[in-house]
Amino acid sequence: MNDPISPVDLSEYDNSWYDPGAGKLKRALWFVVNACFFVSYNPFTGLKVFLLRLFGAQIGRGVVIKPSVNIKYPWRLRVGNYVWIGEKVWIDNLDDVYIGNNACISQGAMLLCGNHNYKKTTFDLVLGKIILEEGVWIGAQAVVCAGVTCFSHSVLTVNSVAVKDLEAYFIHQGNPSSKIKARVIGD
């Protein structure tokens, strides 16, 4: 193949169109609060829930947030009841993230609402919402990409990557993830 390939030119990158949903002062304050109370080893879930609500997040009852969690923009976050967010989870919510009731996001998992268009020389920002419906389990070190919905009680196994929607009541594994078997929940 002798086709000329256009190089990526990051000097041309421009995301000035992007609206994070809050002004510079609020974002700066959140950066400090996030660094001091979330990314740090703060074990106090109640304080973290209070701070998230203060910055505009909608947080349900009985939510557990472990230490070292990184949340980009709390005003773009909705969390249902009895959700568990494990240590070192990264919620990079450049777009809206919804986490349904009884969902579990295990240690080191990432919810990534942004990416870049690799087909453009300017590497344009691409965004998409993430929805984790009721009873979803995202395994340790797993990644959910922009625009993905994990339907009711789906599972993304350890170290797997969801680049497309996960079917309800199924276990998904791999990179990219694929459906491997039904999730049977019983006593």
Backbone as JSON, one array per atom type, in Angstrom:
{
  "sequence": "MNDPISPVDLSEYDNSWYDPGAGKLKRALWFVVNACFFVSYNPFTGLKVFLLRLFGAQIGRGVVIKPSVNIKYPWRLRVGNYVWIGEKVWIDNLDDVYIGNNACISQGAMLLCGNHNYKKTTFDLVLGKIILEEGVWIGAQAVVCAGVTCFSHSVLTVNSVAVKDLEAYFIHQGNPSSKIKARVIGD",
  "N": [[0.84, -1.19, 0.0], [0.73, 2.02, -1.03], [-0.52, 4.35, -0.41], [-0.74, 7.73, 0.5], [-0.64, 8.78, 3.87], [-2.34, 10.84, 6.05], [-0.82, 12.68, 8.59], [-1.37, 12.77, 12.13], [-2.2, 15.79, 13.6], [-1.81, 17.35, 16.33], [-1.62, 20.0, 17.01], [-3.68, 21.22, 15.79], [-5.85, 20.43, 17.18], [-9.03, 21.0, 18.61], [-11.26, 21.49, 21.03], [-13.06, 23.39, 21.77], [-15.76, 23.61, 21.51], [-16.84, 21.95, 23.38], [-18.87, 21.56, 26.23], [-18.53, 21.35, 29.56], [-20.5, 21.52, 31.45], [-20.36, 23.08, 33.69], [-19.0, 26.04, 35.19], [-15.65, 27.54, 35.16], [-14.74, 28.1, 37.79], [-16.28, 26.38, 39.45], [-15.44, 23.91, 38.39], [-12.72, 24.03, 39.06], [-12.86, 24.13, 41.88], [-14.03, 21.6, 42.31], [-11.96, 19.98, 41.36], [-10.03, 20.28, 43.38], [-11.48, 19.3, 45.64], [-12.03, 16.68, 44.76], [-9.41, 15.67, 44.58], [-8.6, 15.84, 47.27], [-10.53, 14.4, 48.8], [-11.5, 12.19, 47.41], [-9.76, 10.87, 45.43], [-7.73, 10.47, 47.18], [-6.93, 8.43, 50.09], [-9.52, 8.22, 51.49], [-11.77, 6.89, 53.65], [-14.45, 7.46, 54.21], [-17.56, 7.11, 53.3], [-20.01, 8.52, 53.66], [-19.26, 11.26, 53.8], [-18.22, 11.57, 51.23], [-20.5, 11.12, 49.65], [-22.07, 13.29, 50.49], [-20.46, 15.43, 49.52], [-20.47, 14.91, 46.77], [-23.21, 15.3, 46.2], [-23.38, 17.99, 46.89], [-21.99, 19.11, 44.78], [-23.72, 18.63, 42.71], [-24.33, 16.01, 41.89], [-26.61, 13.26, 41.6], [-27.41, 11.13, 44.05], [-28.31, 8.04, 45.36], [-29.8, 6.11, 48.11], [-27.86, 4.26, 50.55], [-25.45, 3.98, 49.19], [-22.15, 2.91, 48.53], [-18.92, 4.1, 48.52], [-15.75, 3.4, 47.85], [-12.25, 4.02, 48.85], [-9.98, 6.13, 46.93], [-11.31, 6.76, 44.51], [-11.94, 8.25, 41.39], [-13.63, 10.9, 40.04], [-14.72, 12.63, 37.3], [-16.68, 14.77, 36.62], [-19.03, 15.56, 38.83], [-21.6, 16.66, 38.51], [-22.57, 15.49, 36.27], [-23.38, 12.98, 36.95], [-25.44, 10.29, 37.94], [-26.58, 8.23, 40.41], [-28.05, 5.29, 41.54], [-29.85, 3.52, 44.17], [-28.17, 1.67, 46.74], [-25.7, 1.12, 45.51], [-22.43, -0.04, 44.74], [-19.21, 1.23, 44.62], [-16.07, 0.49, 43.8], [-12.6, 0.47, 45.03], [-10.27, 2.66, 43.49], [-11.75, 3.12, 41.18], [-12.44, 4.73, 38.11], [-14.36, 7.26, 36.99], [-14.78, 8.73, 34.24], [-16.45, 10.97, 33.3], [-17.13, 12.75, 30.9], [-19.42, 13.01, 29.58], [-22.88, 12.25, 30.36], [-23.36, 9.93, 33.05], [-25.13, 7.19, 34.16], [-25.92, 5.18, 36.84], [-27.56, 2.41, 37.81], [-29.84, 1.09, 40.36], [-28.5, -1.15, 42.81], [-26.17, -1.79, 41.43], [-22.78, -2.78, 40.79], [-19.51, -1.66, 40.73], [-16.44, -2.78, 40.27], [-13.06, -2.91, 41.7], [-10.71, -0.71, 40.29], [-12.0, -0.44, 37.85], [-13.07, 1.27, 34.84], [-15.07, 3.87, 33.62], [-15.54, 5.3, 30.69], [-16.37, 8.09, 29.1], [-15.46, 9.52, 26.98], [-13.55, 9.76, 23.95], [-11.3, 9.7, 21.14], [-11.42, 10.67, 17.7], [-9.87, 8.69, 15.64], [-9.65, 8.71, 12.93], [-9.5, 11.22, 12.0], [-7.3, 13.91, 11.26], [-7.12, 15.85, 13.14], [-7.8, 14.64, 15.5], [-10.3, 14.65, 16.83], [-12.51, 15.15, 19.63], [-14.71, 12.69, 20.86], [-17.83, 11.89, 22.19], [-19.96, 10.06, 24.5], [-22.79, 8.89, 26.3], [-22.92, 6.82, 29.26], [-24.67, 4.06, 30.47], [-25.52, 2.14, 33.17], [-27.61, -0.27, 33.94], [-30.04, -1.53, 36.37], [-28.66, -3.77, 38.77], [-26.31, -4.39, 37.4], [-22.99, -5.64, 37.0], [-19.76, -4.6, 36.96], [-16.7, -5.88, 36.4], [-13.47, -6.11, 38.11], [-10.89, -3.96, 36.97], [-12.1, -3.71, 34.49], [-13.4, -2.11, 31.49], [-15.73, 0.27, 30.44], [-16.87, 1.68, 27.56], [-17.51, 4.82, 25.81], [-20.89, 5.63, 25.07], [-22.06, 3.2, 25.62], [-24.54, 0.96, 26.81], [-25.17, -0.98, 29.57], [-27.23, -3.45, 29.99], [-29.94, -4.53, 32.17], [-28.8, -6.37, 34.89], [-26.58, -7.39, 33.59], [-23.2, -8.64, 33.2], [-19.84, -7.64, 33.14], [-16.87, -9.09, 32.77], [-13.77, -9.47, 34.7], [-11.13, -7.41, 33.63], [-12.18, -7.02, 31.08], [-13.48, -5.4, 28.08], [-16.03, -3.27, 27.23], [-17.34, -2.31, 24.29], [-19.63, -2.11, 22.98], [-23.2, -2.34, 23.53], [-24.25, -4.28, 26.39], [-25.94, -7.3, 26.75], [-28.92, -7.93, 28.6], [-28.95, -9.86, 31.6], [-26.79, -11.51, 30.9], [-23.41, -12.76, 30.8], [-20.49, -11.12, 29.91], [-17.39, -11.16, 28.22], [-13.92, -10.5, 27.58], [-11.85, -8.71, 25.12], [-12.51, -7.02, 22.37], [-15.49, -7.25, 24.39], [-17.57, -10.17, 24.46], [-20.65, -11.98, 24.47], [-20.85, -14.63, 26.74], [-22.23, -16.47, 28.41], [-25.4, -17.14, 30.03], [-26.5, -15.19, 32.82], [-27.37, -16.51, 35.73], [-29.35, -15.98, 38.45], [-29.83, -16.87, 41.7], [-30.83, -18.53, 44.78]],
  "CA": [[0.0, 0.0, 0.0], [1.52, 3.24, -1.16], [-1.39, 5.5, -0.2], [-0.23, 8.66, 1.51], [-1.43, 8.83, 5.09], [-2.25, 12.14, 6.72], [-0.38, 12.54, 9.98], [-2.14, 13.43, 13.17], [-1.65, 17.11, 13.91], [-2.44, 17.77, 17.57], [-1.66, 21.46, 17.12], [-4.97, 21.6, 15.23], [-6.92, 19.92, 18.05], [-9.86, 22.07, 19.15], [-12.51, 21.03, 21.66], [-13.7, 24.58, 22.37], [-17.21, 23.41, 21.44], [-17.27, 21.08, 24.48], [-19.4, 22.21, 27.43], [-18.48, 20.41, 30.67], [-21.69, 21.65, 32.28], [-20.08, 23.92, 34.86], [-17.99, 27.07, 34.94], [-14.25, 27.29, 35.54], [-14.58, 28.11, 39.25], [-16.85, 25.13, 39.98], [-14.54, 22.82, 37.99], [-11.5, 24.16, 39.86], [-13.19, 23.69, 43.24], [-14.21, 20.14, 42.28], [-10.63, 19.38, 41.2], [-9.42, 20.25, 44.72], [-12.27, 18.39, 46.48], [-11.79, 15.33, 44.25], [-8.04, 15.27, 44.97], [-8.47, 15.72, 48.72], [-11.48, 13.51, 49.47], [-11.88, 11.02, 46.61], [-8.57, 10.19, 44.93], [-6.97, 10.13, 48.38], [-7.42, 7.24, 50.79], [-10.58, 8.65, 52.41], [-12.71, 5.76, 53.76], [-15.76, 7.89, 54.71], [-18.56, 7.18, 52.22], [-20.99, 9.58, 53.93], [-18.67, 12.54, 53.42], [-18.12, 11.59, 49.77], [-21.86, 11.28, 49.13], [-22.42, 14.69, 50.76], [-19.72, 16.3, 48.61], [-20.99, 14.7, 45.41], [-24.5, 15.99, 46.11], [-23.09, 19.43, 46.93], [-21.54, 19.5, 43.45], [-24.75, 18.4, 41.72], [-24.61, 14.6, 41.58], [-27.8, 12.66, 42.2], [-26.92, 9.92, 44.69], [-29.37, 7.36, 46.09], [-29.56, 5.62, 49.47], [-27.06, 3.06, 50.75], [-24.33, 3.93, 48.24], [-20.82, 2.71, 49.12], [-17.84, 4.58, 47.65], [-14.47, 3.04, 48.46], [-11.19, 5.02, 48.66], [-9.22, 6.31, 45.68], [-12.21, 6.84, 43.36], [-11.75, 9.5, 40.65], [-14.85, 11.28, 39.32], [-14.41, 13.84, 36.52], [-17.67, 15.83, 36.8], [-20.16, 15.01, 39.59], [-22.88, 17.18, 38.01], [-22.97, 14.61, 35.17], [-23.46, 11.64, 37.54], [-26.66, 9.86, 38.64], [-26.33, 6.93, 41.02], [-29.24, 4.78, 42.2], [-29.75, 3.04, 45.54], [-27.39, 0.49, 47.09], [-24.64, 0.94, 44.51], [-21.07, -0.17, 45.28], [-18.16, 1.72, 43.74], [-14.85, -0.05, 44.4], [-11.36, 1.25, 45.07], [-9.57, 3.06, 42.27], [-12.64, 3.25, 40.02], [-12.33, 6.02, 37.43], [-15.55, 7.65, 36.24], [-14.34, 9.83, 33.38], [-17.75, 11.32, 32.73], [-17.24, 13.94, 30.06], [-20.84, 12.99, 29.24], [-23.67, 11.76, 31.5], [-23.25, 8.55, 33.5], [-26.22, 6.75, 35.02], [-25.66, 3.89, 37.47], [-28.83, 1.99, 38.38], [-29.9, 0.45, 41.67], [-27.84, -2.43, 43.07], [-25.06, -2.03, 40.52], [-21.46, -2.89, 41.42], [-18.36, -1.35, 39.88], [-15.34, -3.34, 41.06], [-11.79, -2.21, 41.83], [-9.92, -0.34, 39.12], [-12.79, -0.36, 36.61], [-13.14, 2.61, 34.25], [-16.21, 4.27, 32.78], [-14.9, 6.31, 29.86], [-17.37, 8.71, 28.23], [-14.81, 10.25, 25.9], [-12.52, 9.12, 23.14], [-10.89, 10.58, 20.05], [-11.64, 10.14, 16.37], [-8.55, 8.36, 15.08], [-9.7, 8.88, 11.47], [-9.3, 12.65, 11.7], [-5.96, 14.4, 11.56], [-7.23, 16.72, 14.31], [-8.0, 13.81, 16.69], [-11.47, 15.26, 17.46], [-13.13, 14.54, 20.79], [-15.97, 11.98, 20.62], [-18.46, 11.67, 23.49], [-21.14, 9.22, 24.58], [-23.27, 8.57, 27.65], [-22.81, 5.44, 29.74], [-25.79, 3.67, 31.32], [-25.46, 0.83, 33.82], [-28.94, -0.48, 34.49], [-30.14, -2.2, 37.67], [-28.02, -5.06, 39.0], [-25.13, -4.61, 36.56], [-21.71, -5.82, 37.7], [-18.58, -4.34, 36.15], [-15.61, -6.54, 37.1], [-12.23, -5.39, 38.39], [-10.05, -3.57, 35.84], [-12.86, -3.71, 33.24], [-13.6, -0.79, 30.9], [-16.96, 0.52, 29.69], [-16.56, 2.8, 26.67], [-18.53, 5.83, 25.52], [-22.06, 5.24, 24.31], [-22.47, 1.83, 25.95], [-25.54, 0.66, 27.84], [-25.1, -2.32, 30.15], [-28.63, -3.68, 30.33], [-30.26, -5.08, 33.48], [-28.13, -7.53, 35.46], [-25.47, -7.9, 32.78], [-21.91, -8.69, 33.87], [-18.63, -7.47, 32.35], [-15.9, -9.79, 33.63], [-12.48, -8.87, 35.01], [-10.23, -7.01, 32.54], [-12.87, -7.01, 29.8], [-13.76, -4.08, 27.53], [-17.34, -3.15, 26.57], [-17.36, -1.28, 23.25], [-21.01, -2.08, 22.52], [-24.15, -2.64, 24.6], [-24.24, -5.61, 26.98], [-27.28, -7.86, 26.83], [-29.43, -8.17, 29.95], [-28.83, -11.19, 32.2], [-25.72, -12.31, 30.3], [-22.03, -12.47, 31.19], [-19.72, -10.69, 28.74], [-15.97, -11.3, 28.56], [-12.94, -10.31, 26.52], [-11.53, -7.39, 24.58], [-13.77, -6.49, 22.9], [-16.28, -8.26, 25.09], [-18.63, -10.89, 23.76], [-21.55, -12.7, 25.37], [-20.35, -16.0, 26.89], [-23.26, -17.35, 28.97], [-26.46, -16.47, 30.78], [-26.3, -14.95, 34.26], [-28.47, -17.09, 36.49], [-29.31, -15.48, 39.83], [-30.71, -17.66, 42.56], [-30.39, -18.7, 46.17]],
  "C": [[0.87, 1.24, 0.0], [0.68, 4.49, -0.99], [-0.77, 6.43, 0.82], [-1.19, 8.71, 2.69], [-1.23, 10.19, 5.74], [-1.8, 11.94, 8.15], [-1.38, 13.21, 10.94], [-1.44, 14.74, 13.49], [-2.35, 17.66, 15.14], [-2.43, 19.28, 17.78], [-2.98, 22.01, 16.58], [-6.15, 21.14, 16.09], [-7.69, 21.08, 18.66], [-11.14, 21.47, 19.73], [-13.22, 22.21, 22.34], [-15.22, 24.48, 22.34], [-17.73, 22.66, 22.66], [-17.71, 21.91, 25.69], [-19.41, 21.2, 28.57], [-19.67, 20.52, 31.63], [-21.51, 22.47, 33.54], [-18.99, 24.93, 34.49], [-16.62, 26.71, 35.48], [-14.06, 27.23, 37.06], [-15.09, 26.81, 39.86], [-15.94, 23.94, 39.63], [-13.25, 22.85, 38.81], [-11.73, 23.7, 41.31], [-13.34, 22.17, 43.3], [-12.86, 19.44, 42.15], [-9.95, 19.24, 42.56], [-10.15, 19.26, 45.62], [-12.03, 16.94, 46.06], [-10.42, 14.81, 44.69], [-7.94, 15.01, 46.48], [-9.33, 14.62, 49.34], [-11.84, 12.25, 48.69], [-10.65, 10.24, 46.16], [-7.66, 9.77, 46.08], [-7.56, 8.88, 49.05], [-8.41, 7.66, 51.88], [-11.62, 7.52, 52.5], [-14.16, 6.16, 54.07], [-16.76, 8.12, 53.57], [-19.53, 8.33, 52.44], [-20.5, 10.96, 53.52], [-18.61, 12.66, 51.9], [-19.5, 11.78, 49.13], [-22.32, 12.73, 49.32], [-21.75, 15.62, 49.76], [-20.2, 16.14, 47.16], [-22.32, 15.42, 45.22], [-24.31, 17.5, 46.09], [-22.68, 19.95, 45.55], [-22.51, 19.07, 42.34], [-25.03, 16.97, 41.32], [-25.92, 14.19, 42.23], [-27.38, 11.29, 42.72], [-28.04, 9.33, 45.54], [-28.96, 6.95, 47.49], [-28.62, 4.42, 49.46], [-25.91, 2.9, 49.79], [-23.02, 3.78, 49.01], [-19.78, 3.16, 48.11], [-16.54, 4.32, 48.37], [-13.42, 4.13, 48.22], [-10.61, 5.02, 47.24], [-10.08, 6.26, 44.43], [-12.01, 8.22, 42.72], [-12.99, 9.77, 39.81], [-14.58, 12.61, 38.63], [-15.38, 14.98, 36.84], [-18.89, 15.29, 37.53], [-21.52, 15.48, 39.09], [-23.37, 16.39, 36.8], [-23.17, 13.16, 35.64], [-24.79, 11.42, 38.25], [-26.42, 8.43, 39.11], [-27.58, 6.51, 41.79], [-28.96, 4.33, 43.63], [-28.89, 1.78, 45.63], [-26.38, 0.12, 46.01], [-23.31, 0.84, 45.24], [-20.09, 0.31, 44.22], [-16.83, 1.39, 44.41], [-13.65, 0.89, 44.34], [-10.79, 1.47, 43.68], [-10.44, 3.02, 41.02], [-12.44, 4.64, 39.44], [-13.59, 6.25, 36.61], [-15.18, 8.91, 35.48], [-15.54, 10.32, 32.59], [-17.75, 12.69, 32.07], [-18.66, 14.1, 29.55], [-21.57, 12.39, 30.45], [-23.4, 10.28, 31.77], [-24.41, 8.28, 34.44], [-25.89, 5.35, 35.53], [-26.92, 3.5, 38.23], [-28.7, 1.33, 39.73], [-29.14, -0.87, 41.69], [-26.76, -2.79, 42.07], [-23.76, -2.06, 41.32], [-20.39, -2.6, 40.39], [-17.13, -1.73, 40.69], [-14.05, -2.54, 40.9], [-11.12, -1.96, 40.48], [-10.69, -0.27, 37.82], [-12.83, 1.09, 36.14], [-14.4, 2.76, 33.43], [-15.72, 5.48, 31.99], [-15.89, 6.88, 28.85], [-16.76, 9.45, 27.05], [-13.76, 9.41, 25.2], [-12.13, 10.13, 22.07], [-11.11, 9.89, 18.71], [-10.3, 9.92, 15.7], [-8.5, 8.52, 13.56], [-9.46, 10.33, 11.04], [-7.9, 13.09, 12.08], [-5.96, 15.27, 12.81], [-7.59, 15.98, 15.59], [-9.2, 14.29, 17.51], [-12.01, 14.44, 18.64], [-14.47, 13.92, 20.39], [-16.55, 11.62, 21.99], [-19.63, 10.7, 23.38], [-21.49, 8.94, 26.02], [-22.97, 7.11, 27.97], [-23.98, 5.19, 30.68], [-25.53, 2.27, 31.85], [-26.83, 0.64, 34.48], [-28.88, -1.27, 35.8], [-29.41, -3.54, 37.68], [-26.81, -5.36, 38.14], [-23.9, -4.77, 37.44], [-20.59, -5.62, 36.7], [-17.39, -4.88, 36.95], [-14.37, -5.67, 37.25], [-11.44, -5.16, 37.1], [-10.77, -3.6, 34.49], [-13.09, -2.27, 32.78], [-14.93, -0.77, 30.16], [-16.71, 1.79, 28.89], [-17.78, 3.68, 26.41], [-19.67, 5.25, 24.7], [-22.61, 3.87, 24.62], [-23.55, 1.82, 27.02], [-25.33, -0.79, 28.28], [-26.5, -2.59, 30.69], [-28.75, -4.5, 31.61], [-29.52, -6.39, 33.79], [-27.08, -8.16, 34.55], [-24.18, -7.83, 33.6], [-20.81, -8.48, 32.83], [-17.5, -8.01, 33.21], [-14.59, -9.02, 33.78], [-11.67, -8.62, 33.73], [-10.87, -7.01, 31.16], [-13.19, -5.58, 29.37], [-15.08, -4.1, 26.78], [-17.29, -1.99, 25.59], [-18.74, -1.19, 22.62], [-21.9, -2.53, 23.67], [-24.03, -4.09, 25.07], [-25.66, -6.09, 27.18], [-27.66, -8.18, 28.27], [-29.28, -9.63, 30.34], [-27.85, -12.1, 31.46], [-24.38, -11.84, 30.82], [-21.26, -12.21, 29.9], [-18.24, -10.67, 29.14], [-15.11, -11.02, 27.34], [-12.73, -8.88, 26.12], [-11.47, -7.49, 23.05], [-14.62, -7.61, 23.49], [-17.29, -8.92, 24.15], [-19.42, -11.68, 24.8], [-21.05, -14.14, 25.48], [-21.38, -16.96, 27.49], [-24.28, -16.52, 29.75], [-26.04, -16.27, 32.24], [-27.56, -15.46, 34.97], [-28.33, -16.64, 37.93], [-30.31, -16.28, 40.64], [-30.15, -17.77, 43.95], [-29.23, -19.65, 46.29]]
}
